[in-house]
């Protein structure tokens, strides 16, 4: 990859004044070679496998960060979905695997390790069911392990039995940690990608090589600054010119992300290989680093007001177009994230009543993920949580896109309450949910069939 001096100067400006960073460098590790399934063997294998391959991840990323001056905020690891590794093992082995993942994360100095996951979009094996039922214990007893479940796909439909089970599991996970914080490390998907570098949904898919490094870029601040400059300097700004500006910024951000990822891989050496650059605009609680503020810069007073979905469509489409022109290795989710608590503009919009759960659901038909970091009252029934998940799965299945739900029932909280989880997780504004009974629907069981458009062969 060749870079011009002008690109280098622009990147320095974006880092210094516009919050540009590499949000995560995530090493994916295949775990399918475990020689036995007893707790002792599993614990030893998981720990040694992660530590031996990821030991230099943090130092390699730090060296690249220092060389290029682009901050790399997080260094993380994902592994093969543990339900595949442990099928047929006793429950004690599932606990041993989680504890070893936690110890390995501490040993290599990373904040999160993901892949305590199961793929149950068409049905659950006994091992899948074991993993799901142990999630409250696993997430309650760890601080760095992240879990995910793929509950639906456009080829299989929606596994409503797994959806119903996860409604209850999520409530139990919420009870296991103060403020329901364990749920921030648990996400459910439709059409989960195999190469997503972002927490909590990262996993090392079965189609991936042995060891791969995926990069998640960021840059809401860069796009916001560019739009604000455009509005100041151009007398006539229309939607087409806004889209072109976003595309140019996405191009530059993606170029920087791929460079950083390839340089990290070069320092790690074999068997590590470069995977993808996920060009999702991932906000933070920092002021000016907000997807909601980008929407507002287009002329909407508050994100969540009428017109928000159209603005988000323009943004997401332009980001994808700019990214694919910059790299042939775009993957993961790649779009725009709208996590309620992790975006200062979203927090403000929710507090003012502009952003509601229903509006968020509409926005997820456009953005690259789904209902993310949404807090609800702690007394929300399990069936209501399951129904919220089912709605989001339906959007993903019907539109052949990834959607997800990371929902946090906050014990003892009611709609309008505020809970600060700190750091990147940000401030939760507890959102209201409809209190009408949906239990008969959720308990029907079985699977909602795939759409006719899923028959593409």
N, C-alpha and C positions, 0 to 999 in steps of 0.2 A: 504493500500500500504506500503510494507516494503522496506526500502532503506539501502544499505550497506554503511559503512564509505567511501569506495572508490568512490561511486557515489556522496556523499556529497562533497568530495574534488574536484572531477571533475567539479561539478556544480559551486563551488566557483571560480575555475580557469576560467570557461567559462564566468562568470559574470564579473570578474575583468579585464580580458584581451581580451575577444573575443565578446563583445557586446551582450551577451545573456541577454534577457529580456522577460517578458511577455508583448506582445505588447498591448493587451487590455483584460480587464475583462468586459464583456457586459451583463447587465441584460435585459432579454426580459420580457415584461409585456403584458399580455392579456388586451385588451381594449374593449372587445365586450359587456360589460354590461352597456353602457351609457343609462340612463333612458329616455332621450329625445334628440331631434336633433336641438333645437333652439340654437343660439350662446351662450347665457348665461349658459345654462346647459352644453353644450359641453365644454366650457372653464373651468368651475368649475370642471367637472368630470375629464378631461385630467390632469389638474394641480394636483388635490388632489390625483389621482391614482398614478401618477409618484412619487410625493413627498413622499407619505406615504410608498411606497414599496422600493424606492431607496434611502431614506434619509441616511441610514447607509452604502451604498455601498462603498463610498469613504473611510470611516473610517475603515471598515472591511478589505478592500484591503490594506490600509496603515499598519494595524496591522500585516497582513500576510507578507507583504513586509519587515517589520522590523524583524519579527521572523525568516524568512528564508534567508534574504539578497538577494533576487532576485527582481530586479526592476520591478514594474508594471507601465508601461508608461502611459496607458490611462484607465480611468474608464468611461464606457459609458452605454447608455440605448437604447434599441430598443423597438418598440411597434407594435401591430397588424397593418397591412396596413390600413391607415386612410380611404382609399376609401371604405373598408368593414364596418368600424365603422360609416361612415357618409352618406352612400347611402340614397338618398331621402332628405338630408338636404339642406337648402339654401346655396348659395355660402358664405354668411357671416359666417356660421358655420365652413367652411373649413379654412377660415382665422383665426377664433377664436381658432381653434384647433392648428394651427401652432404657433400662438402667445403664447398659453398656454404651448406648448412643449418647446418653447424657455425660458419662465419664469421658468418652472420646472427645466430645465437643469441648469440655473443660481442658483436656490435655492439649488439644491443638489450638485453643484460644479463640474459638468462634462463638458467636452469640446464639445461633440456632442451627439445629440439624433436623432435616425434614425427611419424610419417607416412611413414617409410621402410618402406613396407608393400606387401603384395600380397594379393589376394583370390583364393584358389585352392581354394575348397571343392568345386568341381565339376571342376576341371581347371586346369592351368597353361599359359599362353601362353609363347612363347619369352622374352618380356620378364620374365614372372614368374620363370621359371627362372634368368634372368640375375641378377635381384635377389637371389634366395635364395642362389645360389652365391657372390655377392660379399659376403654379410653378414660373414664373418670379416674380410675386408679393411676393410670400412666401419666396423664396430664396433671393430676393433682400432686403426684410425687416427683415431678421434674420441673425444670424451668427453661430448658433449651430444646426439648423434643417437640416437633411439630407433626400434626396428624392431618390426613386428608382422606376423603372417601369419594370415589366417582360413583354417583348414584344413578346416572342417566347418560344416554348417548343417542345421537340421531339415527343410529342403526339398530338400537335395541329398545328404545323407549325409556320409560321411567320405572325403576324398581320401587314401587310404592311401599312394599313391606320394609325395605331398608330405609326409606324416607321416614316412615312412621317410627321405626326404632331409633333413628337419629334424633327425632324430636325429643324423646325421653332422655337419650344419652347426653344431649347438649345441656339440658337442665341439670343433670347429675354432674357434668363437668363444671358447670357454673358454681355449684355448691362446694366444689372441692378447692377453690381458690378465692381469696378476697376479691370482691367486686366482680366476680365471674371471670377473672382475668385468664383463667385457663382456656376459655373459649377463643381468645385471641390467637391461640395456636392450633385451632381446629377449623377446617374449611371443608365444605361439601361441594362437589362439582357436577355439572353436566359437561361432557366432552372434554375431560381433563387432558391437557397436553402433556407429552412425555418429557418435554425439555424446558419447562417453566422454571426460571431461576428464583422466582419471588416466593417468599415465605407468606403464608404457612402452607401453600399448596405445592411446593416444589417436590418432585420425585424424580428418580432415575428410571426412565421407562425401559421396558424390555427390548425395545428396538434400538437402544443406544449402545455405543461402544463401551469398553470396560471402564474407562475413566474419561470424563468429558468436563470441560469448563464452559459454563454458560454465563453470559454477562447480562445484567439488567441495568440499562441506562436510566437516567432520569432527565429532568429538564423543564418542568412547568415554569420555573422562573425565567428560563431563557425565552420560551415562547411568549410569556406574558410581557417581558421587557420589549421583545420585538414588536408585539402588537401595540404597545403603548407608544413606542417610537413612531410606528407607522401612523397612528392617529394624530400625533403631533406634527409630523412632517408632510403628510400627504393631504391635500385639500379635499380629495375625493376618494373615500375608501368604501368599497363595496364587498360583498361576500366573496367574489372571485379573488380579489386582491388579498383579502384576509387568508383565504385558503392557500394562496401562493406563498405568503409569508410563513405560514405554519409549515408548509412542505420544505421550504429552504432551511428552516431551523431544525426540523426533524432529520434532514439530510446531514447537517453538520453534527448533531448530537450522535447519530448512529455511526458516523465515521469515527468519532472519538471513541465510542464504546467498543467498536470492533478492534481498533488499534490496541486499546488497553487489554482486552481479552487475549488477543494473540501474543502480546508481550508477556503476559502472565504465564501463558502456556509455554512459551519459549524458555522461560526461567525454570519452570517445573520439569520440563523434559518428559520423555516417554515414561509410562504409557499415556500420559495426559494428552488430550486432543482438544482443539477448539471446537465448540459446538455451535451455539447461536448467540446473537445479540437480540435481546428482548427490548424493543424500543418503547415500551409503555411509559407514558408520562405518569410517574409515581410521585405524588405530593408528600410533603412533610408538614408538621405543625408550624414550621417557620413562616413568618409573614412574607408574602411575595412568592412563595413556592407552592402555589395552589392551582389546581385545575378549576375549582369554582371561580377563582379570580379571573382566569382566562375567559370563561363564559361571560362573566360580568364585563370584561373589557370589550366584548362585542356589542355591548349596549343594553344588556339585561341588568336591571337594578340589583337583583339578588338571584344567585343560582337556585333553581327550583321554581322560579316564576315561569309563566307560560312562555314558550320559545326555547326553554333550556334544552329540551331533547334535540331540537333542530341544531342548536349551537354545538351541542356535544357531537352530533353526527358530523358536522363540518370538521370539527377538531380531530376526531378519531380517524376519519377518512384521509385527511391531509397528512396526519402523522404516518399512517401506513404507506401512503404514496411516496412521501419523502424518504422513508426508511428503506423501502425496497429498491429505490434508485441508488441508495448509498451502499448497500450490501447485498450479497447473494446468500447471506447466512442469517436472515431475519427469522425469528421463531418465537417460541414461548407464547405469550398472550398478545403483546404488541398492539397497543391502542392507548386508552386513557383510563386510569384508575379513579374511582370516586369513593374512597374510603371515608366514612363520615368523620371518624375521630382523628384521622391522620392528616386532614386537610383543614387548615385554619379557616379558609373561606367556607367550607362545608359546615364547620362548627358554627360559624356566625349565621349562616343561612338557616340552619336547623333551629338555633336559638330564637331567631326572629319569626319562625313559622313558615318560611318560604319553602324549606325542604321537608318533605314528608315521606313516609315509607312508600306510599303509593307512587309519588313522583320518582323516587329512586328506582322503583320497579320498572317504570316506563323507560328511564334512562338506561337501564341495563340491557335493553334490546339493542342498544347502540354501542356502549362502551365495551372494554375488553375483559371485564370480569363480571361483577354482579353486586349483590348486596354485601358490602364489605365494611366490617367494623361497625355494625349497626347494633346499638344497645336498645333493649326492650325491657319492660318491667319484669322483675323476678318472678312474679306470680302468673306470668303468661303460660297458659296450658301447653303441654307437650304437643297436643294435636294442632294447636294454632301455629306453633313453630314448624311442625311438619308441613302444614298447609302453605306457609310462607316459602319453605324450601321447594315444595312441589310447584308453586307458581313460577319460581325462578328456573327450575329444571325445565319446565314447559317452554319458556322463552328460549333457552339454549337448544333444546331438541328441535323445536320448530324452525329455528333460524340457522341451524347447523353452525353454531358458534359456542365458544366456551362461556358458560355462566357459572357463578359460584355464590355461596352464602357463607359469610362469617358473621354469625349473629351472637350477641352476648346478652343473655338474660342476667340482669344485675340483681342479686338477691336483696330484698328489702327496698328496692327503688321503685319509684312510680314515674309516669310520663312527665317530662320536664326537669327531672333531677339531673344533676351534673356529677360525673365521676371522672377524676383525672388519673389515668393509668401511668402517666409519665413517659418521658422519652419519645421514641418514634410512635408509640401506640396512641399518644395524645389524649384528648379530652372527650369523654363520652357524654353526649346529650341523649338521655333516655327518650325514645320515640314511642308514640302511642300506637297501639294495635287495635284492630277491630275485635270486639268482645263477643261476637256472634258465634254460636256453636258450630264447629266443623268436624266434630269427632266422628260422626257417622261416615262422612266422606273419607277421612283418613284411614278408617278401620276397614274399608272395603277389601284391602289387600290386593295381591296380584301385581300386575304390571300394566301401566298405561302403554299401549302399543306405540311403536315408532311411526312417524309420519310416512305417508306414501312417497314423499320426496327422498326418503332414506333408501329406496330401492333404485340405486343408481347404476348397477352393473349392467 
